Amino acid sequence: MDLQLQGKRALVTGSSSGIGAAIAQVLAREGAPVVVHGRNRARAEQVASEIARKGGQVKVAIGDLTDDAQAMAVAQAADAAFGGIDILINNAGGAAGKQQQDWLGTTSEVWAATYQANVISAVRLIRYFIPQMKQRGWGRIIQLASASATQPLPFSLPDYQASKAAVVNLTVGLSKFLGGSGVTVNTITPGTILTPALERTFRDWARARNWGDDWEEVERRAVAEMFPNPSGRVGRVEDIANMAAFIASPLAGYVNGANIRVDGGRVPTIN
Ligand SMILES: NC(=O)c1ccc[n+]([C@@H]2O[C@H](COP(=O)([O-])OP(=O)(O)OC[C@H]3O[C@@H](n4cnc5c(N)ncnc54)[C@H](OP(=O)(O)O)[C@@H]3O)[C@@H](O)[C@H]2O)c1
């Protein structure tokens, strides 16, 4: 299928690693000029050179999106890279506190930092790029949320879970605000996706539980015991990237205000 992404200019935030890097790679492979972004220049440059080596058009923008001035610098650099941005993928984010931090261990400072990282970071770029997308009558804005946005767990990261729910909410509100403009706004909700950080966590669990070193066995046990889902595996970054490429494409013009689960069927309810 031709996704008709040739020449559509994309900024993928947090594409110096993990899911974002895969999204940037897939968009570039489909012919979209891509701006790779992160805070770590060396990692961003590495992703960009890999894309360039495969023939993609790519530039790099560096900056911490929790800071107004740095976010503005990122937006301006991305805007200048190819003369505008048609596709904004707000993927950068994560939890500001420590993993397994519970309600009482999460201070108001951590709550504020997590909202900065996951919500206001995205809002800064959305506010910058909306006018030009509206003027062109075409645009795509995609946020990355988390299964915990709609299925919060009681024991860890309440700030992260709630901030991702805010992302789902702002997506729907924004899609209505932009009604009739040609700009669609959607959320992708990943399940558990294999990144280097997740592999380290699984291997730590495996050592503690004597599961051995064989990765296939480690993944099988971790999925069965921690993240059961009918697909029987954790997701790969490409699972998310392929969905992002479709939602970003002109073919997805009738997908708007949606929260699209890519989680192997993990959700226990019908939606
Ligand atoms: N992996 C999963 O299982 C999973 C599941 C559900 C949702 N998600 C969501 O998917 C997105 C990507 O996750 P991932 O696992 O691929 O994460 P990751 O490998 O840790 O990558 C996070 C990216 O975001 C960037 N970033 C983080 N905070 C930033 C900030 N304040 N300013 C600018 N850049 C910032 C990082 O940049 P630098 O490294 O260059 O600093 C990095 O490129 C996140 O929003 C995450 O919450 C992931």
The ligand as an ORCA input file, in Angstrom:
! r2SCAN-3c Opt
* xyz 0 1
  N       7.953      1.473     25.871
  C       6.732      1.230     26.322
  O       6.403      0.078     26.710
  C       5.676      2.317     26.343
  C       4.389      1.954     26.728
  C       3.404      2.939     26.756
  C       3.706      4.232     26.405
  N       4.968      4.569     26.045
  C       5.203      5.984     25.681
  O       5.835      6.033     24.406
  C       6.744      7.136     24.346
  C       8.145      6.637     23.994
  O       8.550      5.671     24.943
  P       9.929      4.856     24.845
  O       9.761      3.645     25.681
  O      10.340      4.724     23.420
  O      10.890      5.856     25.648
  P      12.464      6.076     25.632
  O      13.183      4.987     24.897
  O      12.821      6.337     27.060
  O      12.596      7.430     24.804
  C      12.061      8.615     25.282
  C      12.401      9.708     24.293
  O      11.804     10.925     24.740
  C      12.809     11.910     24.851
  N      12.463     12.786     25.952
  C      12.032     12.420     27.182
  N      11.809     13.523     27.921
  C      12.100     14.594     27.143
  C      12.070     15.991     27.324
  N      11.720     16.537     28.497
  N      12.420     16.798     26.311
  C      12.806     16.268     25.136
  N      12.863     14.959     24.886
  C      12.508     14.124     25.890
  C      14.103     11.160     25.071
  O      15.179     11.976     24.647
  P      16.716     11.774     25.112
  O      16.900     10.307     25.414
  O      17.512     12.238     23.929
  O      16.907     12.599     26.305
  C      13.893      9.950     24.181
  O      14.183     10.251     22.830
  C       6.677      7.825     25.728
  O       5.765      8.880     25.669
  C       6.149      6.716     26.635
  O       5.491      7.234     27.771
  C       5.968      3.645     26.014
*
